[in-house]
């Protein structure tokens, strides 16, 4: 399973790519595999304030509907509108074109609570 070393991970199977005080959020390969074929993504609104653990998005697949939880506190600064017409990008490119949103961090120290790739690998293989 692909678990990029440069990303941080939540126990809810979201990944976080850090770029200064903005993070890009998506779901992991493990999560998209468990979901099956993604058919719809409900994107958050730009400007939405989120707190760690808040449900802020929803992914519908052929198997189920799953909430996506904010791994950090902040405000949604951008959303990946491409997912509205191509939700399958969550399956085909979860760490690239399948990103869900960007969040401007309120508290960068929250990143310390996220897992590195080795810890996430242990979680998913355990």
Buried (B, 14 or more C-beta within 10 A) or exposed (E): EEBBEEBBBBEBBBBBBBEEEBBBBBBBBBBBBBBEEBEEBBBBEEEBEBEBEBEBBBBBBEEEEBEBBBBBBBBBBEBBEEBEEBBBBBBEBBBEBBBBBBBBBBEEEBBEEBBEBEBBBEBBEE
